[in-house]
Amino acid sequence: MRLTTQAGGVYPIAPTPFTPDGAVDWTSADRLFDYYAGIGSDGVTVLGIMGEAPKLEPEESIGLVKRAVAKMGDKPIIVGVSAPGFAAMRSLARQVMDLGAGGVMIAPPTNLRTDDQIVGYYAQAVEAIGSDIPFVIQDYPLTLSVVMTPAVIRRIIQDNPSCVMLKHEDWPGLEKIATLRRFEAEGSLRRVAILTGNGGLFLDFEMERGADGANTGYAFPEMLIDVVRLSKAGKRDEAHDIFDAHLPLARYEQQQGVGLAVRKYVMARRGILAHDAQRKPGSTLTAAARAEVDYLLARLARHDARAAL
């Protein structure tokens, strides 16, 4: 299914499963996508930053996309295609769309500084991959160091009809969401989907500011689904209650440098992944860190039985 401006809900960022020797764990990959489909995800994102995409061989990247498409049914698959050059971006984008992906996600390179440079880069990226491919803007200044103002995002969206979604990961970013929705209400911005990242740390209020859902990772994406569903149903207190119960673990997982190790450790404990391994170079958890995560899981289980491992 192709990604459209009406997208919403939760699109988990899929971690790439590895065996301890660094090989892709294809059995765990199949189980992972079955799991995402089974919990009611509205789609999935592969080859994202937390998917260790730069560590993969081209044929491994394609293999993951094939498995996602096969397991997720008619749900859209977003594929990260960011690359140092447009030739590699175009090649991957065209291949994955031919395999049945719903759209691609493009992050700006870290050397962009001015508004015109950012807008020009996305125009060149669309020219390279083709205006027939739906694409997602990845706005992640904390990691990419590229700051996109609401006005710049508006220019990119208005200039490129194939832009269908903003992955919003600015921090703080609530006012940015509100500003973009105000542009839309005023008629100066066409509507696109806004899905948010940052491990879901601000999802409770992001939904209230106008986000359509989450496009991020967390060891319990069911919580993200719950928050989005309850928020859309107008059940504010219930949405905040489940969010608050998970917040200590979500905060711990959001630590720079070890966040993916925490997420994979919990997903392995849940039986979704066979191993918590990362492909080198990668981080590992110390015994003390694992004990802290286990403590947080035990506390979470008092409020959410899904954490009773």
Buried (B, 14 or more C-beta within 10 A) or exposed (E): BBBBBEBBBBBBBBBBBBBEEEEBBBEBBBBBBBBBBEBBBBBBBBBBBBBBBEBBEEEBBBBBBBBBBEBBEEBBBBBBBBBEEBEBBBBBBBBBBEBBBBBBBBBBBEEBEEBEBBBBBBBEBBEBBEEEBBBBBBBBBEEBEBBBEBBBBBBBBBEBEBBBBBBBBBBEBBEBBBBBBEBBEEEEBEBBBBBBBBBBBBBBEBBBBBBBBBBBBBBBBBBBBBBBBBBBEEEEEBBBBBBEBBBEBBEBBBBEEBBBBBBBBBBBBBEBBBBBBBBEEBBEBEEEBBEBBBEBBEEBBEEBEBBEE
